[in-house]
Amino acid sequence: MAYLHLAIAILCEVLATSCLKLSDGFSRLVPTAISLAGYGICFFFLSLCLRTMPTGVAYAIWSGLGIVLIAGIAWVFQGQRLDMPAMAGMALIIAGVAVMNLFSRTGAH
């Protein structure tokens, strides 16, 4: 269940962060409401995940995958460009998360 809770937390955080740009400095009601609700739900599910998963591992997965997903959404839907160093850095983040989950004994297995 820890990984399911973490996945929900990540998806809600990605949605909330993506809506921050659309909120235009919290001046637009719907994107602002989605951001605030998304962050609330995200932290709730992250707290459930932390019942059984070490904080460092959960946060590394959450932030690493969040960075990659948000950058991808910004690239596809908001027209932001990713250069080769940015893509290489995100590949290293994915590799780091994979190494932690596949080889570390500190994960919630």
Residue pairs with C-beta under 8 A, 6 or more apart in sequence:
1 48
1 52
2 48
2 49
2 51
2 52
2 53
2 58
2 108
3 49
3 53
3 108
5 45
5 46
5 48
5 49
6 45
6 46
6 49
6 53
6 58
6 61
6 62
8 41
8 42
8 45
9 41
9 42
9 43
9 44
9 45
9 46
9 49
9 62
10 42
10 61
10 62
10 65
10 66
10 69
12 38
12 39
12 41
12 42
12 45
13 38
13 39
13 42
13 62
13 66
14 66
14 69
14 70
14 73
15 34
15 38
16 34
16 35
16 36
16 37
16 38
16 39
16 42
17 35
17 38
17 66
17 70
18 70
18 73
18 74
18 77
18 78
19 31
19 32
19 34
19 35
19 38
20 31
20 35
21 74
21 78
22 28
22 31
23 31
23 32
23 35
24 31
26 32
26 35
46 58
46 62
49 58
50 58
52 108
53 107
53 108
54 106
54 107
54 108
56 106
57 100
57 104
57 106
57 107
57 108
58 108
60 96
60 97
60 100
61 97
61 100
61 101
64 93
64 94
64 96
64 97
65 94
65 97
67 90
67 93
68 90
68 93
68 94
71 80
71 82
71 86
71 90
74 80
75 81
75 82
82 90
100 106
100 107
101 107
